[in-house]
Amino acid sequence: EPEVTQTPSHQVTQMGQEVILRCVPISNHLYFYWYRQILGQKVEFLVSFYNNEISEKSEIFDDQFSVERPDGSNFTLKIRSTKLEDSAMYFCASEMGSGELFFGEGSRLTVL
Amino acid sequence: GNSVTQMEGPVTLSEEAFLTINCTYTATGYPSLFWYVQYPGEGLQLLLKATKADDKGSNKGFEATYRKETTSFHLEKGSVQVSDSAVYFCALTPANGGSQGNLIFGKGTKLSVKP
């Protein structure tokens, strides 16, 4: 069964470092998303991506964040200069347009 | 604004017990409502959904009815199994504007089912 895959499963980084989280969405899907969940808090929408551009972003998704679909298969989330409060589980999701999102297992980011 | 509130966990039940996980929402208009489940070591999976008032979503023995009058979407199952142990998330997509995948989640409720 097709699935969304994310790498790395866990990354530890120093404050101020750049981090790239990678996702391979399901191959025929058209819409791509990043969500995050800070420990003990709600899963929060970050950004949606369609037709090679951002279609919506939340207040959390500031200038430190960027997304890219560089090669038609990967979908990446970059955090330019990590802060302590960026520590969270980051989930990638994709869908065909039916409204049913398929999520990856998540990438845990720990910023020290 | 739009928000989802679900009961705090963890919830611990014995096998074959009846399950209810409460979920209420705040939204303008008629949002679509969802339950997602996250099994250990896996990503979130859509469990069921309802797109309009009085709709009942159902899957794998789980049910939830979209109640506009009480702004609720409680998850129920008549007889839980050990394999139902997971974290359950209630979510909505806003009725007006926003991308279709802009899900607003509750905090999640961890369910543990003991044999």
Contacts between the chains, C-beta under 8 A, distances in Angstrom:
chain1	res1	chain2	res2	distance
A	3	B	43	7.7
A	4	B	43	6.5
A	31	B	99	7.3
A	31	B	100	7.2
A	31	B	101	5.8
A	33	B	101	4.9
A	35	B	103	7.6
A	35	B	105	7.9
A	40	B	107	7.8
A	41	B	107	6.8
A	42	B	4	7.8
A	42	B	105	5.2
A	42	B	106	6.5
A	42	B	107	5.1
A	42	B	108	7.7
A	43	B	44	7.6
A	43	B	89	6.5
A	43	B	91	7.9
A	43	B	103	7.7
A	43	B	105	4.0
A	43	B	108	7.3
A	44	B	105	7.5
A	45	B	101	7.9
A	45	B	102	5.1
A	45	B	103	6.3
A	45	B	104	7.1
A	48	B	99	4.2
A	48	B	101	5.4
A	48	B	102	6.5
A	50	B	99	7.4
A	55	B	99	5.0
A	56	B	98	6.1
A	56	B	99	4.4
A	56	B	102	5.9
A	58	B	102	8.0
A	91	B	43	6.7
A	91	B	44	6.8
A	93	B	43	8.0
A	93	B	44	7.7
A	93	B	101	6.7
A	95	B	100	7.7
A	95	B	101	6.1
A	97	B	100	7.3
A	99	B	32	6.8
A	99	B	49	7.6
A	99	B	93	7.1
A	99	B	100	5.3
A	99	B	101	7.5
A	100	B	46	5.1
A	100	B	49	7.7
A	101	B	44	7.8
A	101	B	46	6.9
A	101	B	101	5.5
A	101	B	103	6.9
A	102	B	43	7.6
A	102	B	45	7.8
A	102	B	46	8.0
A	103	B	36	7.7
A	103	B	43	3.7
A	103	B	44	4.0
A	103	B	45	7.1
A	104	B	43	4.8
A	105	B	41	6.8
A	105	B	42	5.9
A	105	B	43	4.7
A	106	B	43	6.5
